[in-house]
Amino acid sequence: MSYRQSLKSCFSDPVEGAEKQIPVAGGVTQAQFEAVLEECAEPLHKLQSMYRDKTLPLFKLLSQTEDLTQIETSAGRWRSAFDTVVVLGTGASSLAGRTLYSLSDVGFGPRKGSPDVLFLDNVDPNTMTAMLSSVDLAKTGFIAISKSGETAETLAQFFIAARALDSKVGSTRMPKHFLVITGPGSSPLRRTAERLSIPVMEHDPGIGGRYAALSLVGLLPAMIGGCDIRAIRAGAKEVLYQLSEASRPSAGLPIAGAAMNIALLRHQKLTNTVLMPYIDRLVNFTHWWRQLWAESIGKMGAGTTPTPSLGTVDQHSQLQLYLDGPKDKMFTIVTAETYAEGPPISPNLCCENDLHWLVGRTLGDLLATEARATAESLIGSGRPVRKIFLSKVDETALGALMTHFMLETMVAAELLGVDAFDQPAIERGKRLTRDFMAAMS
């Protein structure tokens, strides 16, 4: 496996076989955790059956590679045709690609030989105007993503970008700068694309938006940006295979993670869950996870509130609350091996006597020790901490991590008795938006 998970710092009593385990006052007992794990036997068998029979479209998709050839062909054309590619979409349609693309660009520009990939996921008019004025439209392509083809934000972005391009390159060339990804059937986005002769790629109708991260929705922008999409899919298959071979719930890492979330909710009333990687490339991953968890399990009065965080940055903002505020949070700290990474700090510059502990150390040393210090501080304050360690921060690891959390979310929803794949409360807001916009005329 490209990652490891440790739950030992979530228990309030000594765990048999756990080395150097410190019981956590706000954790659960082994018996409480085991009781929830027993409830996971049925969800585990259900997932294993769907994986074996490929009856869940998501599992069928993640188990194959046939679709990757088409994505690679399309990505190759876009990489050679444009200097900038703008992804139009909101929610999962943007977060998926943004999360994967973070492996290529941490904010200082794309990999050499790759176009700059921008993600426009909101409808703030200032942002749209700034984007259109900052790129060379003649060398810019737009990918509009909406499974339903009816997403108000995406349609608005699409129409405004198309008008700007039409003015710049003309109506004949404008369609060559666009690609639409949408579900089958008639929809405003598809009908407009067909009317304008814009190519359309099919969004799998059986996979909900927030679970489509490792489909072409996320993989196409990622590959345009230079990511290895076959390695991403390999990481996903790694987790699915591990789950399929699990002889008991505790042997499936996502199952155990879901069980601990729900055990802490039931027995310690921990209604918030914090995901805190000490890896800058996972910032967008935490935002993708926030939507996945909140939209999947926050129903019928059930669920816990997901909070993205980042070490070491949030040690200087939220950690005071985490350590000394309400005891209502579970923490997941994600780290990778960073010791000795980066150049050492020179003793010629760092010559203050009280800074001797910095001399010869690297930023990687500081990052790793701060992660350790945060975890131990939280544990010492009675806060339960799950630890996830990545052997390497690459496409395989990120594909595995995203699949882990999709599976963990599905199992947590089963334990809470809610449907992981719908979002009924959101639909009312969408209807009201359309009504209010219509009333403006």
C-alpha positions as CSV (number, residue, x, y, z in Angstrom):
1,M,0.0,0.0,0.0
2,S,1.2,3.5,-0.7
3,Y,-0.1,4.8,2.6
4,R,-0.5,3.6,6.2
5,Q,-3.2,4.4,8.7
6,S,-2.8,4.3,12.5
7,L,-5.8,4.6,14.8
8,K,-4.0,3.8,18.1
9,S,-4.2,7.5,19.2
10,C,-8.0,7.4,19.1
11,F,-8.4,5.0,22.0
12,S,-9.0,5.8,25.7
13,D,-7.8,2.5,26.9
14,P,-4.6,0.5,26.1
15,V,-4.8,-1.4,22.8
16,E,-3.3,-4.8,22.8
17,G,-0.2,-4.9,20.6
18,A,0.0,-1.2,20.2
19,E,3.5,0.0,20.9
20,K,4.1,3.2,22.9
21,Q,0.3,3.9,22.9
22,I,-0.8,6.8,25.0
23,P,-4.5,6.4,26.1
24,V,-6.5,9.4,24.9
25,A,-9.0,10.8,27.3
26,G,-11.4,11.9,24.5
27,G,-11.1,8.6,22.6
28,V,-13.2,5.5,22.5
29,T,-12.6,2.2,24.2
30,Q,-11.5,-0.9,22.2
31,A,-14.9,-2.5,23.0
32,Q,-16.8,0.5,21.7
33,F,-14.8,0.5,18.5
34,E,-15.2,-3.2,18.0
35,A,-18.9,-2.9,18.3
36,V,-19.1,-0.4,15.5
37,L,-16.7,-2.6,13.4
38,E,-19.2,-5.5,13.8
39,E,-21.8,-3.3,12.2
40,C,-19.4,-2.9,9.3
41,A,-19.5,-6.5,8.3
42,E,-22.5,-6.1,6.1
43,P,-21.3,-2.9,4.4
44,L,-17.9,-4.7,3.8
45,H,-19.6,-7.7,2.2
46,K,-21.8,-5.4,0.1
47,L,-18.8,-3.4,-1.2
48,Q,-16.8,-6.6,-1.9
49,S,-19.8,-8.0,-3.8
50,M,-20.2,-4.8,-5.9
51,Y,-16.4,-4.8,-6.6
52,R,-16.4,-8.5,-7.6
53,D,-19.5,-8.1,-9.9
54,K,-18.8,-4.6,-11.0
55,T,-22.4,-3.6,-10.2
56,L,-21.4,-0.2,-8.8
57,P,-20.4,2.0,-11.8
58,L,-17.6,3.6,-9.7
59,F,-15.9,0.2,-9.1
60,K,-16.3,-0.7,-12.7
61,L,-14.6,2.5,-13.7
62,L,-11.7,2.3,-11.2
63,S,-11.0,-1.3,-12.2
64,Q,-10.4,-0.6,-15.9
65,T,-7.9,1.3,-18.0
66,E,-9.8,1.2,-21.4
67,D,-11.1,4.7,-20.9
68,L,-7.6,6.1,-20.3
69,T,-6.6,5.9,-24.0
70,Q,-9.4,8.4,-25.0
71,I,-8.4,10.7,-22.2
72,E,-4.8,10.6,-23.2
73,T,-5.6,11.3,-26.8
74,S,-7.8,14.3,-25.9
75,A,-5.2,15.6,-23.4
76,G,-2.4,15.4,-25.9
77,R,-4.4,17.6,-28.3
78,W,-5.1,20.2,-25.6
79,R,-1.5,20.2,-24.4
80,S,-0.2,21.0,-27.9
81,A,-3.0,23.4,-28.9
82,F,-3.1,25.9,-26.0
83,D,-0.9,27.8,-23.6
84,T,-3.7,28.1,-21.0
85,V,-6.6,25.7,-20.3
86,V,-9.5,27.0,-18.1
87,V,-11.8,24.5,-16.5
88,L,-15.3,25.8,-16.0
89,G,-17.4,24.0,-13.4
90,T,-18.3,24.2,-9.7
91,G,-18.2,21.8,-6.8
92,A,-16.8,18.4,-7.7
93,S,-16.5,19.3,-11.4
94,S,-13.7,21.7,-10.4
95,L,-12.4,20.2,-7.2
96,A,-11.5,16.8,-8.7
97,G,-9.2,18.2,-11.4
98,R,-7.8,20.9,-9.1
99,T,-6.9,18.3,-6.5
100,L,-5.0,16.1,-9.0
101,Y,-3.4,19.1,-10.8
102,S,-1.9,20.2,-7.5
103,L,0.7,17.5,-8.0
104,S,2.0,19.4,-11.1
105,D,1.5,23.0,-9.9
106,V,1.7,24.1,-6.3
107,G,1.0,27.7,-7.2
108,F,4.2,28.8,-9.1
109,G,3.2,27.7,-12.6
110,P,2.9,24.5,-14.6
111,R,5.5,21.8,-15.3
112,K,7.8,22.6,-18.2
113,G,6.1,21.8,-21.5
114,S,2.6,21.8,-20.0
115,P,-0.1,24.5,-20.4
116,D,-1.2,26.5,-17.4
117,V,-4.5,25.0,-16.1
118,L,-6.9,27.4,-14.3
119,F,-10.0,26.4,-12.5
120,L,-12.9,28.9,-12.5
121,D,-15.4,27.5,-10.0
122,N,-17.4,30.6,-8.8
123,V,-19.4,33.3,-10.5
124,D,-17.8,36.4,-8.9
125,P,-17.9,38.8,-11.8
126,N,-14.6,40.4,-10.8
127,T,-12.8,37.0,-11.0
128,M,-14.3,36.2,-14.5
129,T,-13.3,39.6,-15.8
130,A,-9.8,39.3,-14.4
131,M,-9.3,35.9,-15.9
132,L,-10.5,36.9,-19.4
133,S,-8.3,40.0,-19.3
134,S,-5.2,38.1,-18.1
135,V,-5.0,35.3,-20.7
136,D,-4.4,35.3,-24.4
137,L,-7.7,34.1,-25.6
138,A,-6.3,33.1,-29.0
139,K,-4.1,30.5,-27.1
140,T,-6.7,29.5,-24.5
141,G,-9.0,26.5,-24.3
142,F,-12.1,26.1,-22.1
143,I,-13.4,22.8,-20.7
144,A,-17.0,23.1,-19.3
145,I,-18.0,20.3,-16.9
146,S,-21.5,19.6,-15.6
147,K,-23.0,16.2,-15.2
148,S,-26.5,17.4,-15.3
149,G,-25.8,20.0,-18.0
150,E,-28.0,22.4,-16.1
151,T,-25.7,23.8,-13.5
152,A,-26.4,27.5,-13.4
153,E,-22.8,28.6,-12.5
154,T,-21.3,26.5,-15.3
155,L,-23.8,27.6,-17.9
156,A,-23.2,31.3,-17.0
157,Q,-19.4,30.8,-17.2
158,F,-19.7,29.0,-20.5
159,F,-21.8,31.6,-22.2
160,I,-19.6,34.5,-21.1
161,A,-16.4,32.7,-22.1
162,A,-17.9,31.8,-25.5
163,R,-18.9,35.4,-26.2
164,A,-15.4,36.6,-25.3
165,L,-13.8,34.0,-27.5
166,D,-16.2,34.7,-30.4
167,S,-15.1,38.4,-30.3
168,K,-11.5,37.4,-30.2
169,V,-11.2,34.5,-32.8
170,G,-14.5,34.6,-34.6
171,S,-17.5,32.2,-34.6
172,T,-15.8,29.7,-37.0
173,R,-12.7,29.1,-34.7
174,M,-14.5,29.6,-31.4
175,P,-15.8,26.0,-31.1
176,K,-12.3,24.6,-31.5
177,H,-11.4,26.3,-28.2
178,F,-14.1,24.4,-26.3
179,L,-14.8,21.0,-24.9
180,V,-18.0,20.0,-22.9
181,I,-18.2,17.1,-20.5
182,T,-21.8,16.3,-19.5
183,G,-24.1,13.4,-19.0
184,P,-26.2,11.7,-21.7
185,G,-29.6,13.0,-22.6
186,S,-30.8,16.5,-23.6
187,S,-29.7,19.4,-21.4
188,P,-29.0,23.1,-22.0
189,L,-25.3,22.6,-22.0
190,R,-25.4,19.6,-24.5
191,R,-27.9,21.3,-26.8
192,T,-25.8,24.5,-26.9
193,A,-22.6,22.5,-27.6
194,E,-24.3,20.6,-30.4
195,R,-25.7,23.8,-31.9
196,L,-22.2,25.4,-31.9
197,S,-20.4,22.2,-33.0
198,I,-18.4,22.0,-29.8
199,P,-17.1,18.5,-29.0
200,V,-18.8,16.6,-26.1
201,M,-17.3,13.9,-23.9
202,E,-19.6,11.7,-21.9
203,H,-19.8,12.0,-18.1
204,D,-20.6,8.5,-16.8
205,P,-24.3,8.7,-15.8
206,G,-23.9,6.2,-13.0
207,I,-21.3,8.1,-11.1
208,G,-22.3,11.1,-9.0
209,G,-20.2,14.3,-9.4
210,R,-18.3,14.0,-6.1
211,Y,-17.4,10.4,-6.8
212,A,-16.2,11.1,-10.3
213,A,-12.8,12.5,-9.3
214,L,-10.9,9.6,-10.9
215,S,-13.0,9.6,-14.1
216,L,-12.3,11.9,-17.1
217,V,-13.7,14.8,-15.0
218,G,-10.5,14.8,-12.9
219,L,-8.1,12.9,-15.0
220,L,-8.4,15.0,-18.2
221,P,-7.3,18.3,-16.5
222,A,-4.7,16.4,-14.5
223,M,-3.1,14.9,-17.7
224,I,-3.3,18.2,-19.5
225,G,-1.2,19.5,-16.6
226,G,1.3,16.7,-16.9
227,C,0.1,14.1,-14.4
228,D,0.5,10.4,-14.9
229,I,-3.2,9.3,-15.0
230,R,-2.4,5.6,-15.2
231,A,-0.5,5.9,-11.9
232,I,-3.5,7.7,-10.4
233,R,-5.8,4.8,-11.4
234,A,-3.3,2.3,-10.2
235,G,-3.4,3.8,-6.7
236,A,-7.2,3.5,-6.8
237,K,-7.1,-0.1,-7.8
238,E,-4.6,-0.8,-5.0
239,V,-7.1,0.3,-2.4
240,L,-10.0,-1.6,-4.0
241,Y,-8.0,-4.8,-4.1
242,Q,-7.0,-4.4,-0.5
243,L,-10.6,-4.0,0.4
244,S,-11.7,-7.0,-1.7
245,E,-9.2,-9.2,0.1
246,A,-10.2,-8.0,3.6
247,S,-11.4,-11.0,5.6
248,R,-12.9,-8.8,8.4
249,P,-13.8,-5.2,8.7
250,S,-10.7,-4.2,10.6
251,A,-8.5,-5.4,7.7
252,G,-10.0,-2.8,5.4
253,L,-8.4,0.6,6.0
254,P,-11.4,2.7,4.8
255,I,-13.7,0.5,6.9
256,A,-11.7,1.0,10.0
257,G,-11.5,4.7,9.3
258,A,-15.3,5.0,9.0
259,A,-15.9,2.9,12.1
260,M,-13.7,5.2,14.2
261,N,-15.4,8.3,12.9
262,I,-18.8,6.9,13.9
263,A,-17.6,5.4,17.2
264,L,-16.3,8.8,18.2
265,L,-19.5,10.5,17.2
266,R,-21.7,8.1,19.1
267,H,-19.6,7.8,22.3
268,Q,-17.8,11.1,22.6
269,K,-20.2,13.4,20.6
270,L,-17.4,14.5,18.3
271,T,-19.4,16.3,15.7
272,N,-16.4,17.8,13.8
273,T,-13.7,16.0,11.9
274,V,-10.5,17.9,10.9
275,L,-8.2,16.8,8.1
276,M,-4.8,18.3,8.5
277,P,-2.0,17.3,6.0
278,Y,1.5,18.5,6.4
279,I,1.9,18.6,2.6
280,D,1.1,21.7,0.6
281,R,0.2,19.6,-2.5
282,L,-2.8,18.3,-0.5
283,V,-4.5,21.6,0.2
284,N,-7.0,21.1,-2.6
285,F,-7.4,17.5,-1.6
286,T,-8.8,18.7,1.8
287,H,-11.3,20.9,0.0
288,W,-12.4,18.0,-2.3
289,W,-12.8,15.8,0.8
290,R,-14.9,18.4,2.6
291,Q,-17.5,18.3,-0.2
292,L,-17.4,14.5,-0.4
293,W,-18.0,14.1,3.3
294,A,-20.4,16.9,3.9
295,E,-22.6,16.3,0.9
296,S,-22.7,12.5,1.3
297,I,-23.5,12.1,5.0
298,G,-25.0,15.4,6.2
299,K,-28.6,14.3,6.0
300,M,-31.7,13.8,8.2
301,G,-29.9,15.4,11.2
302,A,-27.0,13.0,10.8
303,G,-23.3,13.6,10.0
304,T,-20.2,15.4,11.3
305,T,-18.8,18.7,10.0
306,P,-15.6,18.4,7.9
307,T,-12.9,21.0,8.5
308,P,-9.9,21.3,6.1
309,S,-6.7,22.4,7.8
310,L,-3.0,22.7,6.9
311,G,0.2,22.2,8.8
312,T,2.2,24.1,9.7
313,V,0.1,27.1,8.7
314,D,-2.9,26.4,10.9
315,Q,-0.7,25.9,13.9
316,H,-0.7,29.7,13.9
317,S,-4.4,30.1,13.5
318,Q,-6.6,27.2,14.5
319,L,-4.4,25.1,16.8
320,Q,-5.3,27.2,19.8
321,L,-8.9,26.3,19.3
322,Y,-8.1,22.6,18.6
323,L,-6.1,22.3,21.8
324,D,-8.0,24.4,24.2
325,G,-11.5,24.9,22.7
326,P,-14.5,22.5,22.6
327,K,-13.7,18.8,22.8
328,D,-15.8,18.0,19.8
329,K,-13.3,17.1,17.1
330,M,-11.5,14.1,15.6
331,F,-8.2,14.8,13.9
332,T,-6.6,13.2,10.9
333,I,-3.0,14.2,10.4
334,V,-1.4,13.3,7.0
335,T,2.3,13.2,6.6
336,A,5.1,12.0,4.3
337,E,8.8,11.4,4.8
338,T,10.4,14.9,4.7
339,Y,13.4,14.5,7.1
340,A,16.6,15.9,5.5
341,E,14.6,17.3,2.5
342,G,15.9,20.7,1.3
343,P,19.2,22.5,1.8
344,P,20.5,22.7,5.4
345,I,20.4,26.0,7.3
346,S,23.8,27.6,7.3
347,P,25.6,28.2,10.6
348,N,27.1,31.4,9.1
349,L,23.7,33.0,8.9
350,C,21.9,31.3,11.8
351,C,24.5,32.2,14.5
352,E,22.3,33.2,17.4
353,N,23.0,31.0,20.4
354,D,19.3,30.4,21.1
355,L,18.8,29.2,17.6
356,H,21.4,26.4,17.7
357,W,18.6,23.8,17.2
358,L,18.1,25.2,13.7
359,V,21.7,24.9,12.5
360,G,22.3,22.2,9.9
361,R,18.5,21.4,9.8
362,T,16.3,21.5,6.7
363,L,12.8,22.7,6.1
364,G,11.9,19.1,5.8
365,D,13.2,18.5,9.3
366,L,11.2,21.4,10.6
367,L,8.0,20.2,8.8
368,A,8.3,16.7,10.1
369,T,9.0,17.7,13.7
370,E,6.2,20.2,13.8
371,A,3.8,17.5,12.6
372,R,5.0,15.3,15.4
373,A,4.7,18.1,17.9
374,T,1.1,18.9,16.9
375,A,0.0,15.3,17.0
376,E,1.5,14.8,20.5
377,S,0.1,18.1,21.7
378,L,-3.4,17.1,20.6
379,I,-3.1,13.6,22.1
380,G,-1.8,15.1,25.3
381,S,-4.9,17.4,25.4
382,G,-7.2,14.4,25.1
383,R,-8.0,14.8,21.4
384,P,-8.2,11.6,19.3
385,V,-5.8,11.7,16.4
386,R,-5.7,9.4,13.4
387,K,-2.4,9.3,11.5
388,I,-2.0,8.6,7.8
389,F,1.5,8.3,6.4
390,L,2.2,8.5,2.6
391,S,5.3,6.6,1.5
392,K,5.6,9.1,-1.3
393,V,3.6,12.1,-2.5
394,D,2.8,11.2,-6.1
395,E,0.0,10.2,-8.4
396,T,-0.3,6.6,-7.0
397,A,-0.5,7.8,-3.5
398,L,-3.1,10.5,-4.3
399,G,-5.2,8.1,-6.3
400,A,-5.1,5.7,-3.3
401,L,-5.9,8.4,-0.8
402,M,-8.9,9.7,-2.7
403,T,-10.3,6.2,-3.1
404,H,-9.8,5.5,0.6
405,F,-11.9,8.5,1.5
406,M,-14.6,7.7,-1.0
407,L,-15.0,4.2,0.5
408,E,-14.7,5.6,4.0
409,T,-17.5,8.0,3.2
410,M,-19.8,5.3,1.8
411,V,-19.4,3.1,4.8
412,A,-19.9,6.0,7.3
413,A,-23.2,6.8,5.4
414,E,-24.3,3.2,5.8
415,L,-23.6,3.3,9.5
416,L,-25.6,6.5,9.8
417,G,-28.5,5.1,7.7
418,V,-28.3,7.8,5.0
419,D,-27.8,7.6,1.2
420,A,-24.2,8.5,0.3
421,F,-25.1,9.4,-3.3
422,D,-27.9,12.0,-3.1
423,Q,-28.1,15.6,-1.9
424,P,-31.8,16.4,-1.5
425,A,-31.4,19.6,0.6
426,I,-29.3,21.3,-2.1
427,E,-31.9,21.0,-4.8
428,R,-34.2,23.5,-3.1
429,G,-31.6,26.2,-3.2
430,K,-31.1,25.5,-6.9
431,R,-34.8,25.8,-7.6
432,L,-35.0,29.1,-5.6
433,T,-32.0,30.5,-7.5
434,R,-33.8,29.9,-10.8
435,D,-37.0,31.4,-9.5
436,F,-35.3,34.5,-8.2
437,M,-33.4,35.0,-11.4
438,A,-36.6,34.7,-13.4
439,A,-38.4,37.2,-11.2
440,M,-35.7,39.8,-11.9
441,S,-37.2,40.3,-15.4
